[in-house]
Amino acid sequence: MPHAPYALALLLTVLGGSAQAASFPCDRAEAPDEKAVCAHLPLNDRDVEMATRFEILKAVLPMGGQAKLREDQETWLADRRTCGADVECLRTAYDARLTVLRGVLSEFAKQGPQ
């Protein structure tokens, strides 16, 4: 796929850059999980990485893969909400999701241009 090298370069640039805000506007965070993500820099960093990997995968996966990726993300977000403001629960949720997204991106990158 022609987008893969660009997507991987973008990912490395974003992840190697300075700390960023969460993937959602913290000034409008209302749910306890969102407020906790905004209040804790390590969670915020995980959120940014998760959102970046999600967007890159959404851009490079075929349509069927994109639909599955979105469904899985919606399920994950619902699960994250059950953590409320529990930072350890949120850390665990993000770590699990990042493991999946890193794995998918790694497998996609191994395939090379097609």
Sequence and secondary structure as in RCSB ss.txt:
>XXXX:A:sequence
MPHAPYALALLLTVLGGSAQAASFPCDRAEAPDEKAVCAHLPLNDRDVEMATRFEILKAVLPMGGQAKLREDQET
WLADRRTCGADVECLRTAYDARLTVLRGVLSEFAKQGPQ
>XXXX:A:secstr
 THHHHHHHHHHHHHHS     SS GGG  SHHHHHHHH HHHHHHHHHHHHHHHHHHHHS HHHHHHHHHHHHH
HHHHHHTTTT HHHHHHHHHHHHHHHHHHHHHHHHH   
